[in-house]
Amino acid sequence: MPVNEAAYVSLDNLYFSSKTLVDFAETFFSNGGKYLHIDEVQKYPNWSIEVKNTYGNLPELKHSVSGSSITEILE
């Protein structure tokens, strides 16, 4: 797999204080991205809506989602 086809993003990165997950995913996909791993979802405000929109807008993009605090994710 070419290196530009996969990306790991941590949603506690400062990049996401001014950019949305959907914007990142759309740019990544338009540049040939195929696999996106999203980590630390519990750190991102309204993460469930953003993840849902990312799945809905880019059904061809393979997603995986994780976080380190299951309590915050389940809330």
N, C-alpha and C positions, 0 to 999 in steps of 0.2 A: 504494500500500500504506500503510495507516495505520501511524504510527510505533510503536505498541504491539505490532505483529505481528512485529517483528524485534528480535533482541537480539544483541549481541556481548559475549562474556565472555572475560576473560583469566584462566586458572586460576592465575596467579601473584598474583592479587589477594588481599589479606588476608581478604576475605569468605569465601574457600574454606578458610581455616584452621579455621573452626568450622562451616561448612555444606558439604553434599555437592553435587556436580554434579546428581545425581538430584533432590534436593530443590529446587534452583533451577529445573531444567527442568520439574518437575511444577507448581510454582507459576506459572512463566511461561506454561506451556500452559493452565493453568486460568484464567488471566487474559486469554486470547485470543491468546497467542503462537502463531506459525506457523513462524517461521524462526529458528534458533539457530546462531550461529557461535561455535565454541569454539576459542580460541587458547591457545598456550603449554601444550599438553597435557603436555609432558615435565616440567613443573614440579609436576605434581599427582601425589601418591602413588596408585598403583593406578589410574592414569588409564584404562587399557584396559578394566578391569572396569566402571568408572563410565560410560564412553562406551557400552559394550555394553549395560549396564542401562538407560541412557537411551534408546537405540534400541529395546530390547525393550519397555520400559514405555510408550513414547510413539511408536508407529509412525507416527502422523499428523503428528508434528512433524518438519519438515525440518531436518536437521543438516548442518553442515560442520565439519571439524576441521582444525586446522593447528598447527604448532609451528615454532620457529626453530632447533631443533637436531635434525636428521634422525638423527644418531648415537644420541642418547638415545631417540628415538621407536622406532627399529628394534630397540633392545635390548629 
